[in-house]
Amino acid sequence: MTVKTRKKTETRLMTGAEIVVTALREQGVDVLFGYPGGAVLPIYDALHSAPELQHVLVRHEQGAGHAAEGYAR
């Protein structure tokens, strides 16, 4: 990401989680189904910068898949 300031242009590397959230925004995703924990916690941290993305908490991973499929219909 390039950030312009008065003095100069600075380049900051994005984390993988920030890239995922940016890609979700660019693809027009507005609802996410998931279960936070373990390796995906950085993505959940990055979601705080995207209040337009609604997260639906499910009880387990399989439930997320079924809920997302039902929502898409």
Residue frames relative to the residue before (quaternion, step in Angstrom):
aa qw qx qy qz dx dy dz
M 1.0000 0.0000 0.0000 0.0000 0.00 0.00 0.00
T 0.2439 -0.7599 0.5866 0.1381 3.56 -0.97 0.85
V 0.1152 -0.7868 0.6058 0.0269 3.54 -0.85 1.04
K 0.2182 -0.7808 0.5728 0.1207 3.58 -0.72 1.07
T 0.0584 -0.7714 0.6335 0.0158 3.53 -0.94 0.95
R 0.6940 -0.4594 0.3279 0.4470 3.58 -1.24 0.09
K 0.7290 0.4572 -0.2476 0.4452 3.55 0.92 -0.86
K 0.8002 -0.1420 0.1486 0.5634 3.58 0.86 -0.92
T 0.4827 -0.6115 0.5269 0.3397 3.52 -1.34 0.01
E 0.1284 -0.7974 0.5884 0.0390 3.54 -0.79 1.07
T 0.2318 -0.7508 0.6021 0.1414 3.54 -1.09 0.72
R 0.0867 -0.7869 0.6107 0.0194 3.55 -0.87 1.01
L 0.4069 -0.7009 0.5270 0.2559 3.56 -0.90 0.88
M 0.3426 -0.7241 0.5616 0.2072 3.56 -1.04 0.82
T 0.4596 -0.6437 0.5269 0.3111 3.55 -1.16 0.57
G 0.6641 -0.4895 0.3740 0.4236 3.56 -1.24 0.26
A 0.6411 0.5287 -0.3195 0.4554 3.57 1.02 -0.80
E 0.6473 0.5053 -0.3171 0.4745 3.60 1.00 -0.79
I 0.6231 0.5293 -0.3343 0.4688 3.59 1.07 -0.71
V 0.6332 0.5255 -0.3298 0.4627 3.60 0.99 -0.82
V 0.6756 0.4858 -0.2970 0.4684 3.60 0.86 -0.94
T 0.6331 0.5216 -0.3262 0.4698 3.60 1.00 -0.79
A 0.6563 0.5051 -0.3098 0.4671 3.60 0.94 -0.86
L 0.6299 0.5267 -0.3375 0.4604 3.60 0.98 -0.77
R 0.6445 0.5133 -0.3140 0.4717 3.58 0.97 -0.85
E 0.6904 0.4970 -0.2832 0.4430 3.58 0.84 -1.01
Q 0.6981 0.4539 -0.2690 0.4840 3.60 1.11 -0.62
G 0.5376 -0.6715 0.3789 0.3412 3.58 1.27 0.09
V 0.3408 0.7339 -0.5135 0.2854 3.58 1.19 0.44
D 0.0760 -0.8143 0.5737 0.0457 3.58 -0.95 0.84
V 0.7650 0.2375 -0.1503 0.5794 3.60 1.23 -0.34
L 0.1065 -0.7795 0.6165 0.0323 3.56 -0.98 0.96
F 0.1735 -0.7535 0.6247 0.1089 3.56 -1.10 0.73
G 0.2947 0.7847 -0.5057 0.2039 3.57 -0.74 0.92
Y 0.3213 -0.6991 0.6114 0.1851 3.46 -1.46 0.12
P 0.2884 -0.8035 0.4910 0.1734 3.61 -0.27 1.19
G 0.4483 0.6743 -0.5228 0.2665 3.51 -1.21 0.62
G 0.8422 0.2331 -0.1557 0.4605 3.51 -1.26 0.45
A 0.8752 -0.0799 0.0756 0.4710 3.52 -0.96 -0.98
V 0.6903 0.4872 -0.2964 0.4452 3.64 1.12 -0.43
L 0.3949 0.7470 -0.4674 0.2599 3.61 1.21 -0.01
P 0.6252 0.5250 -0.3727 0.4410 3.67 0.93 -0.62
I 0.6163 0.5292 -0.3510 0.4657 3.61 1.08 -0.63
Y 0.6514 0.5014 -0.3161 0.4737 3.58 0.97 -0.79
D 0.6136 0.5264 -0.3463 0.4759 3.59 1.07 -0.66
A 0.6758 0.4934 -0.2903 0.4644 3.60 0.96 -0.88
L 0.5830 0.5967 -0.3716 0.4074 3.61 1.14 -0.51
H 0.5368 0.6219 -0.4090 0.3973 3.60 1.18 -0.36
S 0.6656 0.4858 -0.3039 0.4781 3.59 1.17 -0.48
A 0.7176 0.3860 -0.2309 0.5317 3.60 1.29 -0.02
P 0.0684 -0.8459 0.5278 0.0351 3.62 0.41 1.14
E 0.5914 0.5795 -0.3716 0.4199 3.60 1.20 -0.34
L 0.6256 0.5002 -0.3413 0.4919 3.61 1.24 -0.24
Q 0.2292 -0.7807 0.5710 0.1092 3.56 -0.66 1.15
H 0.1856 -0.7820 0.5875 0.0948 3.58 -0.86 0.97
V 0.1652 -0.7591 0.6239 0.0850 3.55 -0.96 0.95
L 0.2850 -0.7727 0.5497 0.1400 3.55 -0.59 1.20
V 0.1108 -0.7834 0.6102 0.0404 3.56 -0.88 1.00
R 0.6024 -0.6059 0.3906 0.3427 3.57 -1.24 0.31
H 0.7901 -0.0558 0.0113 0.6104 3.59 1.21 -0.41
E 0.7228 -0.4840 0.2857 0.4021 3.56 -1.29 0.43
Q 0.6409 0.5274 -0.3371 0.4444 3.59 0.94 -0.82
G 0.6287 0.5400 -0.3254 0.4552 3.56 1.03 -0.76
A 0.6094 0.5548 -0.3490 0.4462 3.59 1.08 -0.69
G 0.6549 0.5156 -0.3106 0.4569 3.56 0.94 -0.85
H 0.6775 0.4824 -0.2887 0.4743 3.57 0.92 -0.91
A 0.6518 0.5134 -0.3184 0.4585 3.59 0.96 -0.83
A 0.6567 0.5065 -0.3111 0.4643 3.58 0.95 -0.85
E 0.6484 0.5089 -0.3247 0.4639 3.58 0.98 -0.80
G 0.6612 0.5008 -0.3045 0.4683 3.58 0.95 -0.84
Y 0.6422 0.5223 -0.3177 0.4624 3.58 1.00 -0.80
A 0.6633 0.5245 -0.3019 0.4402 3.58 1.00 -0.83
R 0.6230 0.5311 -0.3479 0.4569 3.59 1.12 -0.52
